[in-house]
Amino acid sequence: LTAAFSPLPISQALGAGHVFDLDDPNDAIRAYARMRGNLDSTPGMWWYRGSMFAKRTNDVAERVLKIEGFSFNRLALREDGRFDQIMAEAGYFIDPETDEIADDWVNPLNGRACNPGHYKSNQTIVVGPDGVSGSEAAAVPVQFTGTVEAQAYGGRVWTTENMVTKLPNPRSEADDPLGYSGPVITLTSLASFTGQLADLQNEDLAFMPATLHFQNLAPWMPWMKMGPEPGITTWQLLGTKVRRADDMPDRLCRRLDADHPGWRENPGV
């Protein structure tokens, strides 16, 4: 971690015997940090799988690909009570018919041969009682807003991580006419995490089991070769928090190690 991040563990934000009041914005953010990461500030790790849907503006959405990936996140407590969340993830697009990783793919919306852009990324956000914001160190000018909320019922607890971003398109129509979707890119990312309320309250439990549901709204992926034609894509992902960096299907583990040697051991968080 750089000097901007505090080494304080999440547990120090809670104090001994802390009882969560999820109507308190400070406790909502602490509950989120507890579920998203680990009390001892070791990286939270998540495996997920799901689908990517796409549609032209006036059409019905259809599933065009599956998705599978793995992510790491570490939450570092700031002195003002906010958290820096450092994330790293990588994943693959999968042919929904063969269930194999799709290095080559024909886009059913336009019949063009494409190479899906399997991804590997790092991101830092700042999470606090007033919401989610981008890191001060971000290199790209991004309009960024977000919220974190929490609720409990019937022994279960939910937290959300909702983010909306708007940024200039780094591509130009002249250089990449089929990969260009317009001068501005807007992204909506909606994640929710679910666990047991008793686990949240158990300060002896450094690792809190939780599950993930994620959905987004985004423009065409550039590699879909849809050009500026109006339309959207949306991902629906389901996942689970895991204890080890090899807690994933063997196929995904082998492909990550082949494409990104050493990443599982040192993802940069």
Residue pairs with C-beta under 8 A, 6 or more apart in sequence:
1 7
1 74
1 76
1 86
2 137
4 84
4 136
4 137
5 76
5 78
5 84
5 86
6 76
6 77
6 78
6 79
6 84
7 41
7 76
8 41
8 76
8 77
9 39
9 40
9 41
9 77
10 30
10 33
10 34
10 37
10 38
10 39
10 40
10 41
10 75
10 77
10 83
11 39
11 40
11 203
11 206
12 77
13 30
13 33
13 77
13 81
14 30
14 34
14 39
14 203
16 203
17 203
18 30
18 203
19 201
20 27
20 30
20 31
20 150
20 200
20 201
21 27
22 28
22 31
22 150
22 151
22 152
22 157
25 129
25 130
26 81
26 129
27 150
28 129
28 148
28 149
28 150
28 159
29 81
29 82
29 83
29 127
29 128
29 129
29 148
31 150
31 157
31 159
31 200
32 127
32 148
32 150
32 159
32 160
32 161
32 193
33 75
33 83
33 127
34 200
34 208
35 157
35 159
35 193
35 195
35 200
35 208
35 210
35 241
36 44
36 73
36 75
36 85
36 159
36 161
36 193
36 210
37 43
37 44
37 73
37 74
37 75
37 85
38 44
38 206
38 207
38 208
39 203
39 205
39 206
39 207
39 208
40 206
41 74
41 75
41 76
42 74
42 206
43 72
43 73
43 74
43 267
43 269
44 72
44 73
44 74
44 75
44 241
45 70
45 71
45 72
45 241
45 242
45 243
45 244
45 245
45 247
46 70
46 71
46 72
46 73
46 212
46 239
46 240
46 241
46 242
47 69
47 70
47 239
47 240
47 242
47 247
47 248
47 249
47 252
48 67
48 68
48 69
48 70
48 71
48 91
48 212
48 214
48 237
48 238
48 239
48 240
49 66
49 67
49 68
49 69
49 237
49 238
49 239
50 66
50 67
50 68
50 214
50 235
50 236
50 237
50 238
50 239
51 63
51 65
51 66
51 67
51 96
51 235
51 236
52 63
52 64
52 65
52 66
52 67
52 93
52 233
52 234
52 235
53 61
53 62
53 63
53 64
53 233
53 234
53 235
53 236
54 61
54 62
54 64
54 109
54 220
54 224
54 231
54 232
54 233
54 234
55 61
55 62
55 231
55 232
56 109
56 229
56 230
56 231
57 230
57 231
57 232
59 231
61 234
62 108
63 96
64 96
64 107
64 108
64 109
65 93
65 94
65 95
65 96
65 102
65 105
65 116
66 93
66 94
66 95
66 96
66 99
67 91
67 92
67 93
67 94
67 235
67 237
68 91
68 92
68 94
68 249
68 252
69 89
69 90
69 91
69 92
69 119
69 237
69 252
70 89
70 90
70 91
70 245
70 248
70 252
70 256
70 264
71 87
71 88
71 89
71 90
72 87
72 88
72 89
72 245
72 267
72 269
73 85
73 86
73 87
73 88
73 269
74 85
74 86
74 269
75 83
75 84
75 85
75 86
75 127
76 83
76 84
76 85
76 86
77 83
78 84
78 126
80 128
81 128
81 129
82 126
82 127
82 128
82 129
83 126
83 127
83 128
84 124
84 125
84 126
84 135
85 124
85 125
85 126
85 127
86 122
86 123
86 124
86 268
86 269
87 122
87 123
87 124
87 125
87 269
88 120
88 121
88 122
88 123
88 263
88 267
88 268
88 269
89 119
89 120
89 121
90 118
90 119
90 120
90 121
90 256
90 259
90 260
90 263
91 118
91 119
92 101
92 102
92 116
92 118
92 252
92 255
93 101
93 102
93 105
93 116
93 117
93 118
94 100
94 101
94 102
95 101
95 102
95 105
101 118
101 251
101 255
102 116
103 115
103 116
103 118
104 113
104 114
104 115
105 113
105 114
105 115
105 116
106 112
106 113
106 114
107 113
107 114
107 224
107 225
107 226
109 224
109 226
109 231
110 224
110 225
110 226
112 178
112 225
114 223
114 224
114 225
115 223
116 221
116 223
117 221
117 222
117 223
118 259
120 259
120 260
120 263
122 268
122 269
124 135
124 137
124 138
125 132
125 133
125 134
125 135
125 144
125 146
125 163
126 132
126 133
126 134
126 135
126 136
127 148
127 161
131 145
131 146
131 147
131 148
132 144
132 145
132 146
132 147
132 148
132 161
132 162
132 163
133 144
133 145
133 146
134 142
134 144
134 165
140 167
140 168
140 170
141 167
141 168
142 165
142 166
142 167
143 165
143 166
143 167
144 163
144 164
144 165
144 166
145 163
145 164
146 161
146 162
146 163
146 164
147 160
147 162
148 159
148 160
148 161
148 162
149 159
149 160
149 162
150 157
150 158
150 159
150 160
151 157
151 158
152 158
152 197
155 196
155 197
155 198
156 194
156 195
156 196
156 197
157 194
157 195
157 196
157 197
157 200
158 192
158 193
158 194
159 192
159 193
160 190
160 191
160 192
160 193
161 189
161 191
161 192
161 193
162 189
162 190
162 191
163 187
163 188
163 189
164 186
164 187
164 188
164 189
165 186
165 187
165 189
166 184
166 185
166 186
166 187
167 184
167 185
168 183
168 184
168 185
169 180
169 181
169 182
169 183
169 184
169 185
171 179
171 180
171 222
172 180
173 180
173 228
176 222
177 227
178 225
178 226
178 227
179 222
179 223
179 225
179 227
180 222
180 227
180 228
181 219
181 220
181 222
181 226
181 227
181 228
182 219
182 228
185 218
185 219
186 218
186 219
187 216
187 217
187 218
188 216
188 217
188 218
189 214
189 216
190 214
190 215
190 216
191 212
191 213
191 214
192 212
192 213
192 214
193 210
193 211
193 212
194 210
194 211
194 213
195 208
195 209
195 210
195 211
196 209
199 205
199 208
199 209
200 208
202 208
207 241
207 243
208 241
209 240
209 241
210 240
210 241
211 238
211 239
211 240
211 241
212 237
212 238
212 239
212 240
212 241
213 237
213 238
214 235
214 236
214 237
214 238
214 239
215 234
215 235
215 236
215 237
216 234
216 235
217 232
217 233
217 234
218 232
218 233
218 234
218 235
219 231
219 232
219 233
220 226
220 227
220 229
220 231
220 232
220 233
221 233
224 233
242 248
245 264
245 265
245 267
246 253
246 264
253 264
256 263
256 264
257 263
257 264
